[in-house]
């Protein structure tokens, strides 16, 4: 089975919000996340990832529902573990949900969800979403205790936070890669293993040494590359890098 690519298009909405946050009804409001979604599909995306944040700094509710209605590939909704977001997910009915932490001061997600510290609430939200037919992932740091907690909370999947690896230098690169490898091995017997955050066209080669991966979720690097060659081509280029993966 080939390694799948989920393309995160949040940054398209970030760019639009920079100018049109208060004028979303303007005919000039651009770029359009829905159009970006179609371009990602044209490049070979296997799914789309969007994050409707509590502060609505990029994706808006209307974006999510238009994408769901107009684009016919699986949708992965990243969301905080809140009652508001559970309500949106139950209406949106994405194929997948990925539970993530949210900090109003962060620029982007800075770390994994602490499943151990919020076990009861996380378990309850997972159960509610699964009852609605939605598969649930938890975005966690590559920590063996967090992997175990995700399994005990009955998540379907884990998404390993690759940010520490992506930001590492020198000997720490291998240290962080070893943590990811160990976490993937720990989760694989019972959990589908995904990875994401900070993966780019250079470090992808080392990411492909992590065993048991079924999907990568990549956003920033693909969107950045798209400013040079277009989004469809940027997605296709990343897929070519991923084609060599052997689980």
C-alpha positions in Angstrom: 0.0 0.0 0.0 1.4 3.4 -1.0 2.0 6.2 1.4 -0.9 8.7 1.2 -0.6 12.5 1.2 -3.0 14.8 3.0 -2.5 18.4 1.8 -3.2 21.1 4.4 -4.6 24.2 2.7 -5.0 26.4 5.8 -2.3 28.8 4.6 -4.4 29.7 1.5 -7.0 31.0 3.9 -4.3 32.7 6.0 -3.3 34.7 3.0 -6.9 35.7 2.2 -7.6 36.7 5.8 -4.5 39.0 5.8 -6.4 41.4 3.5 -10.1 40.3 3.5 -10.8 39.2 7.1 -13.5 41.8 7.4 -14.6 41.7 3.8 -15.1 38.0 3.0 -18.2 38.8 1.0 -16.1 41.0 -1.4 -15.9 39.6 -4.9 -12.2 40.4 -4.7 -11.6 38.1 -1.6 -8.7 35.8 -2.7 -7.1 33.3 -2.7 -9.9 30.8 -2.5 -9.4 27.7 -0.3 -11.9 25.8 -2.4 -10.0 26.5 -5.6 -6.8 25.5 -3.8 -8.5 22.2 -2.8 -9.3 21.5 -6.4 -5.7 22.2 -7.4 -4.4 19.9 -4.7 -6.7 17.1 -6.1 -5.3 17.8 -9.6 -1.8 17.2 -8.2 -2.7 13.9 -6.7 -3.7 14.7 -3.1 -5.3 11.7 -1.3 -7.1 13.9 1.2 -7.5 17.5 2.2 -6.7 18.8 5.7 -8.3 21.9 7.1 -8.3 23.4 10.6 -11.2 25.5 11.8 -9.7 27.1 14.8 -11.6 28.6 17.7 -10.3 32.1 16.8 -11.1 31.6 13.1 -7.7 33.0 12.1 -7.7 31.2 8.7 -10.4 28.7 7.7 -13.9 29.9 8.3 -16.9 27.6 8.8 -18.2 28.5 5.4 -14.9 27.4 3.8 -15.2 24.0 5.5 -18.7 23.3 4.3 -18.0 24.5 0.7 -14.9 22.2 0.6 -16.9 19.3 2.0 -19.7 19.9 -0.6 -17.6 20.6 -3.7 -14.5 18.4 -3.4 -14.9 14.7 -3.7 -11.9 13.3 -1.8 -11.6 12.5 2.0 -11.6 15.5 4.3 -9.6 15.6 7.5 -10.7 18.2 10.0 -8.2 19.3 12.6 -10.0 20.6 15.6 -9.6 21.5 19.2 -11.1 19.3 21.9 -14.1 21.7 22.5 -17.8 21.4 22.5 -18.0 24.1 19.7 -15.8 22.1 17.4 -17.5 18.8 18.1 -20.7 20.5 17.0 -19.1 21.6 13.8 -17.6 18.2 13.1 -21.0 16.5 13.6 -22.6 18.8 11.0 -19.6 18.7 8.6 -19.2 14.9 8.7 -15.6 14.7 7.5 -14.2 11.3 7.0 -11.5 12.0 9.6 -11.0 14.3 12.5 -7.6 15.0 14.1 -7.7 16.3 17.6 -5.0 19.0 18.2 -4.2 21.4 21.0 -4.9 25.1 20.5 -3.1 28.1 22.0 -4.5 31.5 21.1 -0.9 33.0 21.1 0.6 30.5 18.8 1.3 31.1 15.1 0.8 27.5 14.2 0.3 24.3 16.2 3.4 24.1 18.5 3.1 20.6 20.0 1.1 17.5 20.4 -2.1 17.0 22.4 -1.5 15.9 25.9 -3.8 12.9 25.9 -2.7 11.8 29.4 -3.6 15.2 31.0 -7.0 15.4 29.3 -7.8 11.7 29.0 -11.5 11.6 30.1 -12.5 14.6 27.9 -10.5 13.3 24.9 -12.0 9.8 25.3 -15.5 11.2 25.4 -15.0 13.4 22.3 -13.5 10.5 20.4 -16.5 8.3 21.3 -19.0 11.0 20.2 -17.3 11.4 16.8 -16.9 7.7 16.2 -20.6 7.2 17.0 -21.3 9.6 14.1 -19.1 7.5 11.8 -16.1 9.7 11.9 -12.6 8.2 12.3 -10.5 10.0 14.9 -6.8 10.7 15.1 -4.9 12.4 17.9 -1.9 14.7 17.1 0.7 13.7 19.6 4.4 14.2 20.3 6.5 11.0 19.7 6.3 10.0 23.3 5.5 6.3 24.2 3.2 7.2 27.1 1.2 9.4 24.8 1.0 6.7 22.2 -0.3 4.3 24.8 -2.8 6.8 26.1 -4.1 7.4 22.5 -4.7 3.7 22.2 -6.5 3.5 25.6 -8.7 6.5 24.5 -9.8 4.3 21.5 -8.4 6.6 18.8 -8.3 5.1 15.4 -5.1 6.8 14.4 -2.2 8.8 15.8 -0.5 11.6 13.9 3.1 11.9 15.1 4.2 15.5 15.6 7.4 15.8 13.5 8.1 19.5 14.4 10.9 18.7 16.8 12.6 16.6 14.2 12.1 19.3 11.5 13.7 21.9 13.7 16.6 19.8 15.0 20.2 20.3 14.0 23.4 18.3 14.3 23.2 15.1 16.3 19.7 16.0 17.5 18.3 15.2 14.1 18.9 11.5 14.6 17.8 11.7 18.2 14.4 13.1 17.1 14.1 10.7 14.2 14.7 7.8 16.6 11.9 9.0 18.8 9.6 9.0 15.8 10.6 5.5 14.8 10.0 4.2 18.3 6.6 5.9 18.6 5.6 4.5 15.2 6.6 1.0 16.2 4.7 1.4 19.5 1.5 2.5 17.8 1.5 0.3 14.8 0.0 -2.9 16.2 -3.3 -1.3 17.0 -3.3 2.3 15.6 -2.9 3.7 12.1 0.2 5.9 12.1 0.3 9.3 10.3 2.9 12.0 10.7 3.0 15.8 10.1 4.4 19.2 10.9 7.5 20.8 9.3 7.9 18.1 6.7 9.5 19.6 3.6 11.1 18.5 0.2 14.5 18.1 1.9 13.7 16.3 5.2 11.2 14.0 3.6 14.0 11.6 2.8 14.6 10.9 6.5 10.8 10.9 7.2 10.6 8.0 4.8 12.8 5.9 7.1 10.0 5.8 9.8 8.2 2.5 9.6 4.5 1.8 9.6 3.4 5.1 8.2 0.2 5.2 6.2 -0.2 9.0 5.6 1.7 12.2 5.8 -0.1 15.5 6.3 1.9 18.4 4.8 0.9 22.0 4.4 3.3 24.9 4.7 6.1 23.5 2.6 3.7 22.6 -0.3 2.0 26.0 -0.2 5.4 27.7 -0.1 6.6 25.6 -3.1 3.4 26.4 -4.9 4.4 30.1 -5.1 7.1 29.0 -7.5 5.5 26.2 -9.5 1.8 26.2 -8.8 -0.1 24.1 -6.3 -0.9 21.1 -8.5 2.7 20.8 -9.5 3.9 21.2 -5.9 1.6 18.4 -4.7 2.7 16.2 -7.5 6.4 16.8 -6.7 5.9 15.8 -3.1 4.0 12.7 -4.1 7.0 11.7 -6.3 9.3 12.0 -3.2 6.9 9.8 -1.2 6.7 7.1 -3.9 9.8 5.4 -2.7 8.4 4.7 0.8 8.5 1.1 2.0 6.6 0.4 5.2 
